[in-house]
């Protein structure tokens, strides 16, 4: 049998995902809406700059008490 004439293989996981997409066609839109809700945020660059300026540098060894 030639490698070009073999039947096309799909894994169980691929079959499951394709079946899930057929059963619930709105799945991808719901996933995108959930991602937008939690992750896709507009950041205010001026606030990020202020946060960076207000940051206190960490000591080289965190658990050592200051001697000054």
NUKOL-137401 format. One record per atom (N, C-alpha, C, O): residue number from 1; atom name; x, y, z negated; residue in three letters. Coordinates in Angstrom, 1 decimal, m for minus. Atoms other than C-alpha are relative to their C-alpha. Example, Ala and Ser with C-alpha at 12.3 -4.5 7.8 and 13.67 -1.06 7.14 Angstrom:
residues 2
+-----+------+--------+--------+--------+------+
!  nr ! atom !     px !     py !     pz ! rest !
+-----+------+--------+--------+--------+------+
!   1 !    N !    0.9 !   m1.2 !    0.0 !  Ala !
!   1 !   CA !   12.3 !   m4.5 !   m7.8 !  Ala !
!   1 !    C !    0.9 !    1.2 !    0.0 !  Ala !
!   1 !    O !    1.9 !    1.2 !   m0.7 !  Ala !
!   2 !    N !   m0.9 !   m1.1 !    0.0 !  Ser !
!   2 !   CA !   13.7 !   m1.1 !   m7.1 !  Ser !
!   2 !    C !   m0.8 !    1.1 !   m0.8 !  Ser !
!   2 !    O !   m0.3 !    2.2 !   m0.9 !  Ser !
+-----+------+--------+--------+--------+------+
END
This chain:
residues 68
+-----+------+--------+--------+--------+------+
!  nr ! atom !     px !     py !     pz ! rest !
+-----+------+--------+--------+--------+------+
!   1 !    N !    0.8 !   m1.2 !    0.0 !  Unk !
!   1 !   CA !    0.0 !    0.0 !    0.0 !  Unk !
!   1 !    C !    0.9 !    1.2 !    0.0 !  Unk !
!   1 !    O !    1.8 !    1.3 !   m0.8 !  Unk !
!   2 !    N !   m0.8 !   m1.3 !   m0.1 !  Unk !
!   2 !   CA !    1.4 !    3.4 !    1.0 !  Unk !
!   2 !    C !   m0.4 !    0.9 !   m1.2 !  Unk !
!   2 !    O !   m1.6 !    0.9 !   m1.7 !  Unk !
!   3 !    N !    0.4 !   m1.0 !    1.1 !  Unk !
!   3 !   CA !    1.5 !    6.2 !   m1.6 !  Unk !
!   3 !    C !   m1.0 !    1.0 !    0.5 !  Unk !
!   3 !    O !   m1.7 !    1.6 !   m0.3 !  Unk !
!   4 !    N !    0.9 !   m1.0 !   m0.5 !  Unk !
!   4 !   CA !   m0.6 !    8.3 !    0.7 !  Unk !
!   4 !    C !   m1.4 !   m0.6 !    0.1 !  Unk !
!   4 !    O !   m2.4 !    0.2 !    0.3 !  Unk !
!   5 !    N !    1.3 !    0.6 !   m0.1 !  Unk !
!   5 !   CA !   m3.5 !    5.8 !    0.9 !  Unk !
!   5 !    C !   m0.6 !   m0.5 !   m1.3 !  Unk !
!   5 !    O !   m1.6 !   m1.1 !   m1.4 !  Unk !
!   6 !    N !    0.5 !    0.4 !    1.3 !  Unk !
!   6 !   CA !   m3.9 !    5.3 !   m2.8 !  Unk !
!   6 !    C !   m1.3 !    0.8 !   m0.4 !  Unk !
!   6 !    O !   m1.4 !    1.9 !    0.0 !  Unk !
!   7 !    N !    1.2 !   m0.7 !    0.5 !  Unk !
!   7 !   CA !   m7.3 !    6.2 !   m4.4 !  Unk !
!   7 !    C !    0.5 !    1.1 !   m1.0 !  Unk !
!   7 !    O !    1.4 !    1.0 !   m1.7 !  Unk !
!   8 !    N !   m0.4 !   m1.1 !    0.9 !  Unk !
!   8 !   CA !   m7.2 !    9.5 !   m6.2 !  Unk !
!   8 !    C !   m0.4 !   m0.3 !   m1.4 !  Unk !
!   8 !    O !   m1.5 !   m0.7 !   m1.7 !  Unk !
!   9 !    N !    0.2 !    0.3 !    1.5 !  Unk !
!   9 !   CA !   m6.8 !    9.1 !  m10.0 !  Unk !
!   9 !    C !   m0.4 !    1.3 !   m0.7 !  Unk !
!   9 !    O !    0.2 !    2.3 !   m0.5 !  Unk !
!  10 !    N !    0.3 !   m1.1 !    1.0 !  Unk !
!  10 !   CA !   m8.5 !   11.4 !  m12.5 !  Unk !
!  10 !    C !   m0.1 !   m0.6 !   m1.4 !  Unk !
!  10 !    O !   m0.7 !   m1.7 !   m1.6 !  Unk !
!  11 !    N !    0.0 !    0.5 !    1.4 !  Unk !
!  11 !   CA !   m8.0 !   11.0 !  m16.2 !  Unk !
!  11 !    C !   m1.4 !    0.1 !   m0.6 !  Unk !
!  11 !    O !   m2.3 !    0.8 !   m0.1 !  Unk !
!  12 !    N !    1.2 !   m0.1 !    0.7 !  Unk !
!  12 !   CA !  m10.7 !   10.5 !  m18.7 !  Unk !
!  12 !    C !   m0.3 !    1.4 !   m0.5 !  Unk !
!  12 !    O !   m1.5 !    1.8 !   m0.5 !  Unk !
!  13 !    N !    0.2 !   m1.4 !    0.5 !  Unk !
!  13 !   CA !  m10.2 !   14.0 !  m20.1 !  Unk !
!  13 !    C !   m0.5 !    0.9 !    1.2 !  Unk !
!  13 !    O !   m1.4 !    1.7 !    1.0 !  Unk !
!  14 !    N !    0.4 !   m0.8 !   m1.1 !  Unk !
!  14 !   CA !  m10.5 !   15.5 !  m16.6 !  Unk !
!  14 !    C !   m1.5 !   m0.3 !    0.3 !  Unk !
!  14 !    O !   m2.3 !    0.6 !    0.6 !  Unk !
!  15 !    N !    1.4 !    0.3 !   m0.2 !  Unk !
!  15 !   CA !  m13.7 !   13.6 !  m16.1 !  Unk !
!  15 !    C !   m1.0 !    0.6 !   m1.0 !  Unk !
!  15 !    O !   m2.0 !    1.0 !   m0.7 !  Unk !
!  16 !    N !    0.8 !   m0.6 !    1.1 !  Unk !
!  16 !   CA !  m15.0 !   14.7 !  m19.5 !  Unk !
!  16 !    C !   m0.3 !    1.5 !    0.3 !  Unk !
!  16 !    O !   m1.4 !    2.0 !    0.1 !  Unk !
!  17 !    N !    0.1 !   m1.5 !   m0.2 !  Unk !
!  17 !   CA !  m14.3 !   18.4 !  m18.7 !  Unk !
!  17 !    C !   m0.9 !    0.3 !    1.2 !  Unk !
!  17 !    O !   m1.7 !    1.2 !    1.1 !  Unk !
!  18 !    N !    0.8 !   m0.2 !   m1.1 !  Unk !
!  18 !   CA !  m15.9 !   18.2 !  m15.3 !  Unk !
!  18 !    C !   m1.5 !   m0.3 !   m0.3 !  Unk !
!  18 !    O !   m2.4 !    0.4 !    0.1 !  Unk !
!  19 !    N !    1.4 !    0.3 !    0.4 !  Unk !
!  19 !   CA !  m19.0 !   16.5 !  m16.7 !  Unk !
!  19 !    C !   m0.6 !    1.1 !   m1.0 !  Unk !
!  19 !    O !   m1.7 !    1.4 !   m0.9 !  Unk !
!  20 !    N !    0.5 !   m1.0 !    0.9 !  Unk !
!  20 !   CA !  m19.2 !   19.1 !  m19.5 !  Unk !
!  20 !    C !   m0.3 !    1.3 !    0.8 !  Unk !
!  20 !    O !   m1.3 !    2.0 !    0.5 !  Unk !
!  21 !    N !    0.3 !   m1.1 !   m0.8 !  Unk !
!  21 !   CA !  m19.0 !   21.9 !  m16.9 !  Unk !
!  21 !    C !   m1.3 !   m0.1 !    0.8 !  Unk !
!  21 !    O !   m2.0 !    0.9 !    1.0 !  Unk !
!  22 !    N !    1.2 !    0.3 !   m0.8 !  Unk !
!  22 !   CA !  m21.8 !   20.3 !  m14.9 !  Unk !
!  22 !    C !   m1.2 !    0.1 !   m0.9 !  Unk !
!  22 !    O !   m2.2 !    0.7 !   m0.6 !  Unk !
!  23 !    N !    1.1 !   m0.1 !    0.9 !  Unk !
!  23 !   CA !  m24.0 !   20.0 !  m18.0 !  Unk !
!  23 !    C !   m0.3 !    1.4 !   m0.5 !  Unk !
!  23 !    O !   m1.4 !    1.8 !   m0.8 !  Unk !
!  24 !    N !    0.1 !   m1.3 !    0.5 !  Unk !
!  24 !   CA !  m23.3 !   23.5 !  m19.2 !  Unk !
!  24 !    C !    0.7 !    1.0 !    0.8 !  Unk !
!  24 !    O !    1.9 !    1.3 !    0.6 !  Unk !
!  25 !    N !   m0.7 !   m0.9 !   m0.9 !  Unk !
!  25 !   CA !  m22.5 !   25.9 !  m16.4 !  Unk !
!  25 !    C !    0.4 !    1.3 !   m0.6 !  Unk !
!  25 !    O !    1.2 !    2.0 !    0.0 !  Unk !
!  26 !    N !   m0.3 !   m1.3 !    0.6 !  Unk !
!  26 !   CA !  m22.4 !   28.9 !  m18.7 !  Unk !
!  26 !    C !    1.2 !   m0.1 !   m1.0 !  Unk !
!  26 !    O !    1.6 !    0.9 !   m1.6 !  Unk !
!  27 !    N !   m1.1 !    0.3 !    0.9 !  Unk !
!  27 !   CA !  m19.5 !   27.4 !  m20.7 !  Unk !
!  27 !    C !    1.2 !    1.0 !    0.1 !  Unk !
!  27 !    O !    1.6 !    1.6 !   m0.8 !  Unk !
!  28 !    N !   m1.2 !   m0.8 !   m0.2 !  Unk !
!  28 !   CA !  m16.7 !   29.4 !  m19.1 !  Unk !
!  28 !    C !   m0.4 !    1.5 !   m0.4 !  Unk !
!  28 !    O !    0.5 !    2.2 !   m1.0 !  Unk !
!  29 !    N !    0.4 !   m1.3 !    0.3 !  Unk !
!  29 !   CA !  m18.6 !   32.7 !  m19.5 !  Unk !
!  29 !    C !   m0.1 !    0.2 !   m1.5 !  Unk !
!  29 !    O !    0.3 !    1.2 !   m2.1 !  Unk !
!  30 !    N !    0.1 !    0.0 !    1.5 !  Unk !
!  30 !   CA !  m19.3 !   31.9 !  m23.2 !  Unk !
!  30 !    C !    1.4 !    0.0 !   m0.6 !  Unk !
!  30 !    O !    1.7 !    0.7 !   m1.6 !  Unk !
!  31 !    N !   m1.3 !    0.0 !    0.5 !  Unk !
!  31 !   CA !  m15.6 !   31.2 !  m23.7 !  Unk !
!  31 !    C !    0.7 !    1.3 !    0.2 !  Unk !
!  31 !    O !    1.4 !    1.8 !   m0.7 !  Unk !
!  32 !    N !   m0.6 !   m1.3 !   m0.2 !  Unk !
!  32 !   CA !  m14.6 !   34.5 !  m22.1 !  Unk !
!  32 !    C !   m0.6 !    1.0 !   m0.9 !  Unk !
!  32 !    O !    0.1 !    1.9 !   m1.4 !  Unk !
!  33 !    N !    0.6 !   m0.9 !    1.0 !  Unk !
!  33 !   CA !  m17.1 !   36.3 !  m24.3 !  Unk !
!  33 !    C !    0.6 !   m0.1 !   m1.4 !  Unk !
!  33 !    O !    0.8 !    0.9 !   m2.1 !  Unk !
!  34 !    N !   m0.6 !    0.2 !    1.3 !  Unk !
!  34 !   CA !  m15.7 !   34.7 !  m27.4 !  Unk !
!  34 !    C !    1.4 !    0.5 !   m0.1 !  Unk !
!  34 !    O !    1.8 !    1.0 !   m1.1 !  Unk !
!  35 !    N !   m1.3 !   m0.6 !    0.0 !  Unk !
!  35 !   CA !  m12.2 !   35.6 !  m26.4 !  Unk !
!  35 !    C !    0.0 !    1.5 !   m0.1 !  Unk !
!  35 !    O !    0.8 !    2.1 !   m0.8 !  Unk !
!  36 !    N !    0.0 !   m1.5 !    0.0 !  Unk !
!  36 !   CA !  m13.1 !   39.2 !  m25.7 !  Unk !
!  36 !    C !   m0.4 !    0.5 !   m1.4 !  Unk !
!  36 !    O !    0.1 !    1.5 !   m1.9 !  Unk !
!  37 !    N !    0.5 !   m0.4 !    1.4 !  Unk !
!  37 !   CA !  m14.8 !   39.3 !  m29.2 !  Unk !
!  37 !    C !    1.2 !    0.0 !   m1.0 !  Unk !
!  37 !    O !    1.3 !    0.9 !   m1.8 !  Unk !
!  38 !    N !   m1.0 !    0.2 !    1.0 !  Unk !
!  38 !   CA !  m11.7 !   38.1 !  m31.0 !  Unk !
!  38 !    C !    1.4 !    0.5 !    0.4 !  Unk !
!  38 !    O !    2.1 !    1.0 !   m0.5 !  Unk !
!  39 !    N !   m1.4 !   m0.2 !   m0.4 !  Unk !
!  39 !   CA !   m8.6 !   38.8 !  m28.9 !  Unk !
!  39 !    C !    0.2 !    1.2 !    0.9 !  Unk !
!  39 !    O !    1.2 !    1.9 !    0.7 !  Unk !
!  40 !    N !   m0.2 !   m1.1 !   m1.0 !  Unk !
!  40 !   CA !   m9.1 !   41.3 !  m26.1 !  Unk !
!  40 !    C !   m0.4 !    1.3 !   m0.6 !  Unk !
!  40 !    O !   m1.5 !    1.8 !   m0.3 !  Unk !
!  41 !    N !    0.3 !   m1.2 !    0.6 !  Unk !
!  41 !   CA !   m8.9 !   44.5 !  m28.0 !  Unk !
!  41 !    C !    0.9 !    1.1 !    0.6 !  Unk !
!  41 !    O !    2.0 !    0.9 !    1.0 !  Unk !
!  42 !    N !   m0.7 !   m1.2 !   m0.4 !  Unk !
!  42 !   CA !   m7.9 !   48.0 !  m26.9 !  Unk !
!  42 !    C !    0.8 !    0.5 !   m1.2 !  Unk !
!  42 !    O !    0.2 !    0.8 !   m2.2 !  Unk !
!  43 !    N !   m0.8 !   m0.5 !    1.1 !  Unk !
!  43 !   CA !   m5.0 !   49.2 !  m29.0 !  Unk !
!  43 !    C !    0.3 !    1.5 !    0.1 !  Unk !
!  43 !    O !    0.5 !    1.9 !    1.2 !  Unk !
!  44 !    N !   m0.3 !   m1.4 !    0.0 !  Unk !
!  44 !   CA !   m4.4 !   52.8 !  m30.0 !  Unk !
!  44 !    C !    1.5 !    0.1 !   m0.2 !  Unk !
!  44 !    O !    2.1 !   m0.2 !   m1.2 !  Unk !
!  45 !    N !   m1.5 !   m0.1 !    0.1 !  Unk !
!  45 !   CA !   m0.7 !   53.4 !  m29.2 !  Unk !
!  45 !    C !    0.5 !    1.0 !   m1.0 !  Unk !
!  45 !    O !    1.6 !    0.7 !   m1.6 !  Unk !
!  46 !    N !   m0.5 !   m0.9 !    1.0 !  Unk !
!  46 !   CA !   m0.4 !   56.4 !  m31.4 !  Unk !
!  46 !    C !    0.0 !   m0.6 !   m1.4 !  Unk !
!  46 !    O !    0.9 !   m0.4 !   m2.2 !  Unk !
!  47 !    N !    0.0 !    0.6 !    1.3 !  Unk !
!  47 !   CA !   m1.5 !   54.4 !  m34.4 !  Unk !
!  47 !    C !    1.1 !   m1.1 !   m0.2 !  Unk !
!  47 !    O !    1.7 !   m1.2 !   m1.2 !  Unk !
!  48 !    N !   m1.0 !    1.0 !    0.0 !  Unk !
!  48 !   CA !    0.9 !   51.6 !  m33.5 !  Unk !
!  48 !    C !    1.4 !    0.7 !   m0.3 !  Unk !
!  48 !    O !    2.2 !    0.2 !   m1.1 !  Unk !
!  49 !    N !   m1.2 !   m0.7 !    0.3 !  Unk !
!  49 !   CA !    3.7 !   54.2 !  m33.5 !  Unk !
!  49 !    C !    0.1 !    0.4 !   m1.4 !  Unk !
!  49 !    O !    1.2 !    0.4 !   m2.1 !  Unk !
!  50 !    N !    0.1 !   m0.4 !    1.4 !  Unk !
!  50 !   CA !    2.6 !   55.5 !  m36.9 !  Unk !
!  50 !    C !    0.3 !   m1.2 !   m0.9 !  Unk !
!  50 !    O !    1.0 !   m1.0 !   m1.9 !  Unk !
!  51 !    N !   m0.2 !    1.2 !    0.8 !  Unk !
!  51 !   CA !    2.6 !   52.0 !  m38.3 !  Unk !
!  51 !    C !    1.5 !   m0.4 !    0.0 !  Unk !
!  51 !    O !    2.1 !   m0.7 !   m1.0 !  Unk !
!  52 !    N !   m1.4 !    0.3 !   m0.1 !  Unk !
!  52 !   CA !    6.1 !   51.4 !  m37.0 !  Unk !
!  52 !    C !    0.9 !    1.0 !   m0.8 !  Unk !
!  52 !    O !    1.9 !    0.6 !   m1.4 !  Unk !
!  53 !    N !   m0.8 !   m1.0 !    0.7 !  Unk !
!  53 !   CA !    7.4 !   54.7 !  m38.5 !  Unk !
!  53 !    C !   m0.1 !   m0.2 !   m1.5 !  Unk !
!  53 !    O !    0.8 !    0.1 !   m2.3 !  Unk !
!  54 !    N !    0.2 !    0.1 !    1.4 !  Unk !
!  54 !   CA !    5.9 !   53.9 !  m41.9 !  Unk !
!  54 !    C !    0.5 !   m1.3 !   m0.6 !  Unk !
!  54 !    O !    0.4 !   m1.5 !   m1.8 !  Unk !
!  55 !    N !   m0.5 !    1.2 !    0.5 !  Unk !
!  55 !   CA !    7.4 !   50.5 !  m42.1 !  Unk !
!  55 !    C !    1.3 !    0.1 !   m0.9 !  Unk !
!  55 !    O !    2.2 !    0.9 !   m0.5 !  Unk !
!  56 !    N !   m1.2 !   m0.1 !    0.9 !  Unk !
!  56 !   CA !    9.9 !   50.0 !  m45.0 !  Unk !
!  56 !    C !    0.9 !   m1.2 !    0.4 !  Unk !
!  56 !    O !    0.4 !   m2.3 !    0.5 !  Unk !
!  57 !    N !   m0.9 !    1.1 !   m0.3 !  Unk !
!  57 !   CA !   13.0 !   48.0 !  m44.1 !  Unk !
!  57 !    C !    0.2 !   m1.0 !   m1.1 !  Unk !
!  57 !    O !    0.2 !   m0.6 !   m2.3 !  Unk !
!  58 !    N !   m0.1 !    1.1 !    1.0 !  Unk !
!  58 !   CA !   13.4 !   44.7 !  m45.8 !  Unk !
!  58 !    C !    1.4 !   m0.2 !   m0.4 !  Unk !
!  58 !    O !    2.4 !    0.1 !    0.4 !  Unk !
!  59 !    N !   m1.4 !    0.2 !    0.5 !  Unk !
!  59 !   CA !   16.4 !   43.9 !  m48.0 !  Unk !
!  59 !    C !    0.6 !   m1.3 !    0.7 !  Unk !
!  59 !    O !   m0.2 !   m2.1 !    1.1 !  Unk !
!  60 !    N !   m0.6 !    1.2 !   m0.6 !  Unk !
!  60 !   CA !   18.9 !   41.4 !  m46.6 !  Unk !
!  60 !    C !   m0.4 !   m1.3 !   m0.8 !  Unk !
!  60 !    O !   m0.7 !   m2.4 !   m0.1 !  Unk !
!  61 !    N !    0.4 !    1.2 !    0.8 !  Unk !
!  61 !   CA !   18.1 !   39.0 !  m49.5 !  Unk !
!  61 !    C !   m1.2 !    0.4 !   m0.8 !  Unk !
!  61 !    O !   m1.1 !    1.2 !   m1.7 !  Unk !
!  62 !    N !    1.2 !   m0.5 !    0.6 !  Unk !
!  62 !   CA !   14.5 !   39.4 !  m50.5 !  Unk !
!  62 !    C !   m0.2 !   m0.2 !   m1.4 !  Unk !
!  62 !    O !   m0.8 !    0.7 !   m2.1 !  Unk !
!  63 !    N !    0.3 !    0.3 !    1.4 !  Unk !
!  63 !   CA !   14.6 !   37.8 !  m53.9 !  Unk !
!  63 !    C !    1.0 !    0.7 !   m1.0 !  Unk !
!  63 !    O !    0.9 !    0.5 !   m2.2 !  Unk !
!  64 !    N !   m0.9 !   m0.7 !    0.9 !  Unk !
!  64 !   CA !   17.5 !   39.9 !  m55.2 !  Unk !
!  64 !    C !   m0.6 !    1.3 !   m0.4 !  Unk !
!  64 !    O !   m1.1 !    2.1 !    0.3 !  Unk !
!  65 !    N !    0.5 !   m1.3 !    0.5 !  Unk !
!  65 !   CA !   16.6 !   42.8 !  m57.4 !  Unk !
!  65 !    C !    1.0 !    1.1 !    0.4 !  Unk !
!  65 !    O !    2.2 !    0.9 !    0.6 !  Unk !
!  66 !    N !   m0.9 !   m1.1 !   m0.4 !  Unk !
!  66 !   CA !   17.9 !   46.2 !  m56.6 !  Unk !
!  66 !    C !    0.8 !    0.5 !   m1.2 !  Unk !
!  66 !    O !    0.4 !    0.5 !   m2.3 !  Unk !
!  67 !    N !   m1.0 !   m0.4 !    1.1 !  Unk !
!  67 !   CA !   20.9 !   47.4 !  m58.6 !  Unk !
!  67 !    C !    0.2 !    1.5 !    0.0 !  Unk !
!  67 !    O !    1.0 !    2.0 !   m0.8 !  Unk !
!  68 !    N !   m0.2 !   m1.4 !    0.0 !  Unk !
!  68 !   CA !   20.6 !   51.1 !  m57.8 !  Unk !
!  68 !    C !   m1.0 !    0.8 !   m0.8 !  Unk !
!  68 !    O !   m0.9 !    2.0 !   m0.9 !  Unk !
+-----+------+--------+--------+--------+------+
END
